[in-house]
């Protein structure tokens, strides 16, 4: 008998791909040779690979979203090209006007500037082109959107003025019957000059209009440039154009330009409902930037915002595209939305893409009609899946094709898994279960570790969101714990799987202990890798079922690693013992997923971090740690999803200790920076969002008298206390949760207030009034109320829908109906009316209330809550604003009050 020879795999410990063999012969049996790869990997190679992947992800993000085209001068662009230098001049002129909200003199100056620029375009246009300029005065109107952020509100407007420019080929008679709408808004919120939102959009549109006016050859339809006002107060300019302007009837497609930050690449984040626009954009865009993932996030309501594109889709039934600048999103609606932060090349990027797109569709023989008459299911089947690759190429396909593709991949994957489990029997089924358990443990530990840090941050840091001004801190604060948790969770699953496989192998075949241990480790490693594919398969099934456009991400993270594994690793027999996973399998398996998704993942993280500045919509209404939890959940989920393949290679590596040590050092250094305050949470360029409002509160009940209370309110939509700010202001503010201020559209549950010197700068004659004119309690109670806003042209009124079934609002001057009787929806028991307008807007209104038949008539409950805003500074407000720390900025929003506000209630027992 030939003597058995054993060579332990440990003999070549530290090499990649070293082998051991076993030879045996028993009686007449033939000799069998088993080759087993060494399960030990070089720690140096693994660490190098990790650093390369991190570098590649960073490079992809910068190339896809941060690399900008070279700005062109007017001479370089030529008459028919786009020049950023010329567009920038318009942006500069508009920002020099200062903040220009609706109803302000500054807005009038901004509108006049745009009008003059449009008239100049008309004078210099090509002789074969007709250019028409209209300064439009919108009458009163009401915008009642059924979905999204503005649901449950009626947005009333009056006395809006804006500019509309139409360019059409002179000798194409039918051009007047079809047009393409390009839209943005001139107005800003009261807190910023709006270099990004949206003077940059207006500047691009003016230069686009000049460029289009120099083209005639091939154009078959008109291009309308709408420079509207009233967008910041509730999309009112777009609504008034669609419902009142005669040119709106000719519009076949709408393109909206927006900003939720300043500069960078203007990306498409909404497209459709018809896919024709995005398909044609992909054909001609020089620097395409579009992500259906951003559309999914926006549609989910995770981003609390709305754009004019919603009006064009819902009210006009149009299809089109919605662009937005989202770099530096933390400066949105603050003083830091300024010209200095507008990145060079940003305007050139949007301008060149738009010019090529407009000329292409302007010459197209046909533009599909909107989808307003199509069934919702048909719209969904025709919706587009779209994304760009490195800002160089666009991939666009329709949902119908996506269904076929996804179903095919899902079916094949399920068949492969079923075949594998049948061949492997019960051990394979148990191994799959345990490997998927390792995935679940990754999620549990990654989320738990990062949640713990998020929970503790408010107690050890000066701010619950100390990473806003330095977003890279998130990598150490949340990324490191999540990475460590994912590694620990998967390693626990690896140990459980290893224990089961040891037992299974001892029953199946006799192998020397050393070789058996090596075989089990390598088989466990393979199951962990395959569990990653199983995880992404589940996500693809769910995404395909709910028709989520971003499901393409699950597709590439499933198919690419699975293909690499099948090509380099898979065997057709269970008798062959496993070898260590090849490095080439990991590299080729992850190359495509990283290329397709690394950039957008990082971009979404940046948007999320910047959004923490305005996270607390009802200041003090959420726990301080909740914002951190949101960031932690995103980071931990992202790492659990994407690291499952990579970490499966670590357990047979000598790099585990080095990785854990490096991760802990990264976390410790980030935590030390935060605790020490070396890097402040906010800066002069990335400021904390605050509001300083002089409040005159006349909400007392009739039996309590109507003596108004005057005080100064300081609050912030950025999580965290205001102790440091109050200390620097030094105006006698008291902070806490003892005083809830109801601003009608939101409530301040944590804030600061001061009563010193608050009785000057206003008089009781300025307080708005609500008088009951009549109260008929016969067959259906009807109450007539007169509302006098006393000079305010911006106000909000909440109507108690638990007591009031319906209502009607009229302009008391001429009895013009502003809101008619009809079905009204509410949110949390209230229907909100938001009013804004120009200087000639009405200030006296008649409100008719129709009570519910089963009304409880609770005398402690107000039926009406009114807030009127006045754009002025009282002496105490002006003094406080001059002392406001440089790391703070006033924050404006359609629901936010100005720096002076009156509060008034009308109770049931009036």
C-alpha positions, 0 to 999 in steps of 0.5 A, spaced: 500 500 500 502 506 498 503 511 504 498 517 504 502 524 504 498 530 506 501 537 505 497 542 509 495 548 506 498 552 512 505 550 509 504 556 504 500 561 509 500 568 506 501 566 499 495 567 494 493 561 490 498 556 494 496 549 494 495 543 498 494 536 495 492 529 498 493 522 495 491 515 497 490 508 494 485 503 498 486 496 495 484 496 488 481 504 488 484 509 483 488 514 486 485 521 487 488 528 488 485 533 491 488 540 490 486 546 495 487 553 494 490 556 500 485 560 504 490 565 507 490 572 503 495 577 503 493 583 508 497 588 503 493 586 497 486 587 500 488 593 503 491 596 497 484 594 493 480 597 498 484 604 497 483 603 490 476 602 490 475 608 495 479 612 490 475 610 484 468 611 487 471 618 489 474 619 482 467 617 479 463 622 483 468 628 481 468 626 474 460 625 473 458 631 477 464 636 479 468 636 472 465 642 468 465 645 461 470 651 460 466 657 460 465 661 453 466 668 451 461 671 446 466 671 441 468 664 442 461 662 442 459 666 436 452 669 435 448 662 435 452 659 441 452 659 448 456 664 452 457 663 460 460 670 460 454 673 458 449 669 462 453 671 468 452 678 467 445 677 467 446 673 474 450 678 477 445 684 475 439 680 478 443 679 485 445 686 485 438 688 486 438 684 493 432 679 495 426 680 491 420 677 494 413 678 491 410 684 492 417 688 493 420 694 489 426 690 488 422 684 484 419 690 480 426 692 478 428 685 477 422 684 472 424 691 469 431 688 468 429 682 464 424 685 460 429 690 458 434 684 456 428 681 452 427 687 448 434 687 446 434 680 444 428 682 440 432 688 436 438 683 435 434 677 432 435 674 426 431 677 420 428 670 419 425 670 426 419 673 429 421 675 437 415 677 441 415 680 448 409 680 453 409 684 460 404 680 463 399 682 468 396 676 472 389 677 475 387 673 481 387 666 481 387 660 486 392 654 485 389 647 488 394 642 487 392 635 489 398 631 491 405 633 493 407 638 498 402 643 497 396 638 498 391 640 503 392 648 501 389 653 496 394 658 494 391 664 492 395 670 488 393 677 485 397 682 481 403 678 479 407 681 473 412 677 469 415 677 462 414 672 457 418 672 450 416 668 444 421 666 438 418 663 432 420 662 425 417 668 420 415 663 414 412 657 418 405 659 419 403 653 423 409 655 428 404 659 432 400 653 433 405 649 437 410 651 442 415 649 447 415 652 454 422 654 457 420 656 464 423 659 471 422 664 476 425 671 477 422 672 484 426 670 491 425 668 498 426 674 502 432 672 505 437 671 499 438 675 493 438 668 490 444 667 485 442 660 485 435 660 486 434 662 481 437 668 478 442 662 475 436 659 471 434 666 468 441 668 466 441 661 462 434 662 459 436 669 457 442 667 453 439 661 451 433 666 448 439 670 444 442 664 441 435 661 439 433 668 436 439 667 431 437 660 428 431 660 423 433 654 419 429 648 421 425 651 426 418 648 425 415 651 432 415 657 437 419 657 443 416 660 449 421 663 455 417 664 461 420 668 466 415 668 472 414 671 479 410 668 485 414 661 484 416 661 491 410 663 494 407 656 491 408 656 484 403 661 482 406 664 476 406 658 472 399 657 474 397 663 472 400 663 465 397 656 464 390 658 466 390 665 464 395 667 458 393 666 451 400 663 449 399 657 454 394 653 449 399 652 444 404 649 449 406 642 447 412 641 452 414 644 458 421 645 461 423 647 468 429 650 470 430 650 478 435 650 483 436 647 490 443 649 491 447 653 487 451 651 481 454 644 479 451 640 474 444 642 472 441 635 472 434 632 470 430 630 476 424 629 473 422 627 466 415 625 463 410 622 463 411 621 456 418 619 455 419 623 448 423 629 451 428 625 455 429 620 449 431 626 445 435 630 450 439 623 451 440 624 443 443 631 443 446 633 450 453 634 450 454 633 457 448 629 459 446 629 467 440 625 469 438 620 474 431 617 475 434 615 482 433 622 483 426 622 480 424 616 485 427 620 491 423 626 489 417 623 488 417 619 495 416 626 498 423 625 502 425 632 499 420 637 502 419 641 495 415 643 489 417 646 482 413 649 477 413 642 473 408 640 478 403 645 475 405 643 468 404 636 469 397 636 473 394 642 471 396 643 463 397 635 462 404 636 459 410 632 459 417 635 459 423 635 463 425 638 470 432 641 471 435 643 478 442 645 480 443 641 487 450 643 489 451 646 496 444 645 497 445 647 505 445 654 502 438 653 499 434 660 501 439 663 506 444 669 505 449 664 502 445 663 495 450 668 493 454 669 486 461 667 490 459 660 490 457 659 483 462 654 480 465 656 474 462 652 468 455 651 471 452 656 466 455 653 460 453 646 462 446 647 462 446 652 457 450 648 451 445 642 453 439 646 453 441 649 446 442 643 443 436 640 445 431 646 444 434 646 436 433 639 436 426 638 438 424 645 435 426 642 428 422 635 430 416 634 425 412 631 431 411 632 439 407 627 442 401 630 446 401 630 453 398 624 457 392 627 461 387 623 457 391 616 458 390 611 463 395 611 469 397 604 468 399 606 460 403 612 463 407 607 468 408 602 462 411 608 458 415 612 463 422 612 462 428 609 466 434 614 465 441 615 467 448 618 465 454 614 465 460 619 467 456 625 465 458 623 458 453 618 455 445 617 457 442 610 457 434 611 456 429 605 456 422 605 457 418 601 463 415 596 458 422 594 456 425 594 463 419 589 465 421 584 460 429 585 462 428 585 469 423 579 469 428 575 464 433 576 469 429 574 475 426 568 472 433 566 470 436 567 477 431 563 480 432 557 476 439 558 477 438 558 485 433 552 484 438 548 480 443 549 485 439 547 491 437 541 488 444 539 486 446 541 493 440 538 497 439 540 504 446 542 506 445 547 500 439 550 503 441 550 510 448 554 507 443 559 503 439 560 509 445 561 514 449 566 508 443 570 508 443 570 515 449 573 515 447 579 510 441 580 515 446 581 521 450 586 517 444 590 516 443 589 524 450 591 526 451 596 521 445 600 523 445 599 530 453 602 531 451 608 526 444 609 530 448 609 537 453 614 534 447 619 531 443 618 538 450 620 542 452 626 538 447 631 541 450 630 548 457 630 546 457 635 540 455 643 540 450 641 535 446 634 533 449 635 526 456 637 526 458 635 519 454 640 515 459 645 514 464 639 513 461 633 510 467 628 510 466 628 517 460 623 516 465 618 513 468 617 520 462 619 524 457 614 521 461 610 515 466 607 520 461 604 525 457 602 519 463 599 516 465 596 522 458 593 524 457 590 517 464 586 518 462 584 524 455 582 522 458 578 516 463 575 520 458 572 525 454 569 519 461 566 517 462 563 523 455 560 524 456 558 516 463 555 518 460 551 524 455 548 520 459 546 514 464 543 518 459 538 521 456 537 514 463 535 511 464 530 517 458 526 514 460 527 507 467 525 506 473 523 510 478 529 510 484 530 514 482 536 519 487 541 516 484 540 509 477 540 512 478 546 515 481 550 509 475 547 505 470 549 510 472 556 510 473 557 502 466 554 501 463 559 507 466 565 503 463 563 497 456 562 500 457 569 503 459 572 496 453 568 493 448 571 498 450 578 496 447 576 489 441 573 493 440 580 497 440 584 490 435 579 487 430 580 492 431 588 491 430 587 484 424 583 485 421 588 489 423 594 485 420 591 479 413 589 482 413 596 484 415 599 478 421 603 481 425 606 476 432 606 480 431 598 480 436 598 474 441 599 480 439 592 483 440 589 476 447 591 475 449 589 482 446 583 481 448 581 474 455 583 474 458 580 480 453 574 478 456 573 471 463 574 474 462 569 479 459 564 474 465 565 469 471 564 474 468 560 480 462 556 478 463 549 477 458 543 475 459 538 480 459 538 487 464 533 488 470 538 486 472 542 492 472 549 492 478 554 491 479 561 494 475 566 490 479 569 485 481 577 486 479 578 478 472 575 480 471 581 485 474 586 480 470 585 474 464 583 478 464 590 482 467 594 476 460 596 472 456 597 479 461 602 481 461 605 475 454 606 474 452 608 481 458 610 485 457 618 483 449 618 484 450 615 491 455 620 493 451 625 490 445 623 494 449 623 501 451 630 499 444 632 498 442 629 504 447 632 509 446 639 506 438 638 507 440 637 515 440 645 515 432 645 514 430 638 517 426 640 523 420 643 519 416 644 526 422 647 530 423 643 536 418 638 533 423 632 532 428 629 537 435 632 536 438 625 534 433 624 528 437 628 523 443 624 525 439 617 524 436 619 517 444 620 515 446 614 519 440 610 516 442 612 509 450 610 510 449 604 513 444 601 508 448 603 502 454 600 505 450 594 507 448 593 500 454 594 496 460 591 501 457 584 501 461 582 496 467 586 498 467 583 505 466 576 503 473 576 501 476 579 508 474 573 512 480 569 509 485 575 509 490 577 514 487 584 514 482 583 519 485 586 525 488 592 520 482 594 518 478 594 524 484 598 527 484 603 521 476 604 522 477 605 529 482 610 528 478 614 523 472 614 527 476 616 533 479 622 530 472 624 527 469 624 534 475 628 537 474 633 531 467 634 533 467 634 540 473 639 540 470 643 536 476 644 531 471 644 525 465 648 527 458 645 525 457 651 521 461 657 517 459 663 514 458 660 507 454 654 510 450 657 515 445 655 520 438 657 518 434 661 523 428 666 523 427 672 527 420 674 527 417 680 531 410 677 533 404 681 535 399 675 538 392 677 538 389 670 538 386 671 545 379 668 546 373 673 547 372 672 554 380 673 555 380 680 552 383 682 546 390 685 549 395 683 544 402 680 546 408 683 543 415 679 543 421 677 539 421 670 537 427 666 535 427 659 532 431 654 527 429 649 522 436 646 524 436 641 529 439 643 536 439 648 541 440 656 540 444 657 547 450 659 543 446 664 538 442 667 544 449 668 548 452 672 542 446 676 541 445 678 548 438 681 548 434 678 554 432 671 550 429 666 554 429 659 550 425 652 552 419 648 550 415 652 555 412 657 549 409 653 543 408 659 537 403 657 532 405 660 526 399 657 522 403 653 517 407 650 522 409 650 530 415 652 534 415 647 539 422 649 541 425 656 540 427 663 544 423 669 546 424 676 548 419 682 550 424 687 551 423 693 547 417 690 543 412 695 543 415 700 538 415 699 531 407 698 530 400 700 533 394 696 534 391 699 528 395 694 524 392 688 527 388 684 522 381 683 524 376 678 523 369 680 524 362 675 523 357 679 519 352 674 519 351 667 522 345 663 520 343 657 524 337 655 520 337 649 515 345 648 515 349 653 519 352 658 514 357 664 517 359 670 514 366 673 516 369 679 514 377 679 514 381 685 513 389 684 513 390 691 514 395 692 509 398 685 508 399 682 501 402 676 504 398 672 509 395 665 511 389 662 514 387 656 517 380 653 516 378 648 521 375 642 517 372 638 523 367 644 524 367 647 517 365 642 511 366 648 505 367 655 504 368 660 499 372 666 499 371 673 495 375 679 494 370 684 498 372 690 493 368 687 487 366 681 490 370 677 485 370 669 487 377 667 489 375 660 492 369 657 490 365 652 494 367 645 492 370 639 495 376 641 500 381 637 503 385 638 509 391 636 513 391 634 520 384 637 521 386 644 517 385 647 510 390 652 509 389 658 504 396 661 502 395 668 499 401 673 496 400 678 491 403 685 488 402 692 491 395 692 488 393 685 491 386 686 495 387 686 503 379 686 504 376 679 504 369 676 505 369 669 507 363 664 507 363 658 512 359 652 511 358 648 517 358 640 518 351 638 520 355 634 526 359 639 528 361 639 536 361 647 536 367 646 541 368 653 544 375 652 546 377 650 538 378 656 533 375 655 527 380 660 523 387 662 525 390 667 521 397 670 520 399 676 516 406 678 514 409 684 513 416 685 510 419 690 515 424 691 521 422 694 527 427 697 531 428 691 536 428 686 530 433 690 526 438 690 532 438 683 533 439 682 526 445 686 526 448 681 532 446 675 529 452 670 529 456 670 522 454 662 522 447 664 522 442 666 516 435 668 516 431 662 512 425 663 507 420 659 505 413 659 502 410 657 509 415 662 513 413 668 516 417 675 514 421 678 520 414 681 522 407 677 523 401 678 526 397 672 529 389 672 530 384 667 531 376 666 531 373 661 536 367 658 535 364 662 541 365 668 537 
